[in-house]
Structure formats: C-alpha cells, structure tokens
Amino acid sequence: MPNIKKADLIPLFSFPRQRILQSMEVTHCPHAVFYNASDEQCTTCHQGEECIWMNHNDELVAIEKKSVDELKQQLLIAVDFIDSNLSPHHLSRRNCQCDNCKWLKKVQQVLDGEGQ
C-alpha cells in the first residue's frame, strides 16, 4: 500500500477548484456558492455536487486538518469531475499534454505513491 503524504495531496486541490468554479453558473446563486442543505433551491440545483465539493475544499477550508483518507476521497470526486468534462478527443490521454490530462496524471502518480 503506497505511503501517501498530506503534503503531496494538498497542492492538488488548486486545479480542480479553479476548473469547478469556472464551470459553475453563479450569477443567480442566492447563497453565493455556499451550499445550504436546508434550502430547496440548493438541493434541486443542477450544480449541487460542485457546490458541495467547493464548500468542503475551497481555500477557506483548513484541508490540512483532514485525514489522508478524506483528502483522497475528495480528490477522487475532483478526478471524476475533471474526467467527465473532457472532450472525446481525449481518448488517448497517455500522450495528451493539456492541463486537465496533466493534472489527472499527477493525481494518479501521487495516489500510486510515486510523489510529485
């Protein structure tokens, strides 16, 4: 089992934060992207998952206090988000050097215990 350090995981959060925020339509959000689980508008919003992820992992959250397992779980959610937003021409990702594919490779290396 790979020995994964928090110090290797934490820097990986800045890229998905940027991508998720770029993808969100926040102009009409009544909560300014602060997810409110008791508000029906939030629970039925098509951006609910992204909003929840951002509320758990943005710059204002002390992610360094989370466990390695929590960080890995949140990174895997971000991997799913980035992966799902790739266009079809990314079918051959081994050779792709776009920012998304490079980030996905870096995350895989860290999770495999290869460090950065």
C-alpha positions in Angstrom: 0.0 0.0 0.0 1.5 3.3 -1.0 2.6 5.8 1.7 0.7 9.0 0.7 1.5 12.2 2.5 -0.8 15.1 3.0 1.9 17.5 1.7 1.6 15.7 -1.7 -2.2 15.8 -1.7 -3.0 19.3 -0.7 -1.4 21.1 -3.7 -3.5 19.0 -6.0 -6.7 20.8 -4.9 -6.0 24.2 -6.5 -6.5 22.9 -10.1 -10.0 21.4 -9.6 -11.1 24.4 -7.5 -10.3 26.6 -10.5 -12.0 24.3 -13.0 -15.1 23.7 -10.9 -15.6 27.4 -10.3 -15.1 28.2 -14.0 -17.8 25.7 -14.9 -20.4 27.0 -12.4 -23.1 29.5 -13.2 -23.0 31.6 -10.0 -24.6 34.8 -11.2 -28.1 33.9 -9.9 -27.0 31.8 -6.9 -28.8 33.2 -3.8 -26.1 31.8 -1.5 -23.0 32.9 -3.4 -21.9 29.3 -3.8 -22.3 28.5 -0.1 -24.4 25.3 -0.2 -27.4 25.3 2.1 -28.7 21.7 2.6 -32.0 23.1 4.1 -32.8 25.3 1.1 -34.8 23.5 -1.6 -33.1 25.8 -4.2 -29.8 24.2 -3.3 -31.0 20.7 -3.0 -32.6 20.8 -6.5 -29.8 22.9 -8.2 -28.0 21.2 -11.1 -24.7 22.4 -9.6 -25.3 20.9 -6.2 -22.5 18.4 -6.2 -20.0 21.0 -7.4 -21.2 23.4 -4.8 -20.9 20.8 -2.0 -17.4 19.9 -3.2 -16.3 23.6 -3.2 -17.8 24.1 0.3 -15.7 21.2 1.6 -12.5 22.1 -0.3 -12.1 25.7 -1.1 -9.2 27.9 0.1 -11.2 28.9 3.2 -11.4 25.4 4.4 -8.5 24.1 6.5 -8.0 21.0 4.4 -4.6 20.3 6.1 -6.7 19.2 9.1 -8.4 16.5 7.1 -7.1 13.0 7.2 -5.3 11.5 4.2 -8.3 9.3 3.5 -10.6 12.3 3.5 -8.3 14.1 1.1 -8.0 11.1 -1.2 -11.8 10.8 -1.3 -12.3 14.4 -2.1 -9.6 14.3 -4.8 -11.3 11.3 -6.4 -14.5 13.3 -6.6 -12.5 16.0 -8.4 -10.9 13.4 -10.7 -14.4 12.3 -11.7 -15.4 15.9 -12.4 -12.4 16.7 -14.5 -12.6 13.4 -16.3 -16.3 13.8 -17.1 -15.7 17.2 -18.6 -13.0 16.0 -21.1 -14.0 16.2 -24.7 -14.0 13.0 -26.8 -10.6 13.8 -28.4 -9.0 12.8 -25.0 -9.5 9.1 -25.7 -5.7 8.8 -25.9 -4.7 10.5 -22.7 -1.3 9.0 -22.4 0.1 11.4 -24.9 -2.2 14.4 -24.2 -0.4 17.3 -22.6 -3.4 19.6 -21.8 -3.8 20.9 -18.3 -6.6 18.5 -17.5 -4.7 15.4 -18.5 -1.5 16.5 -16.9 -3.4 17.1 -13.6 -5.1 13.7 -13.9 -1.7 12.0 -14.4 -0.2 13.9 -11.4 -3.0 12.8 -9.2 -2.6 9.2 -10.3 1.1 9.3 -9.6 0.5 10.7 -6.1 -2.2 8.2 -5.3 0.1 5.4 -6.6 2.7 6.6 -4.1 5.1 8.0 -6.6 5.0 11.5 -5.2 5.2 14.7 -7.3 
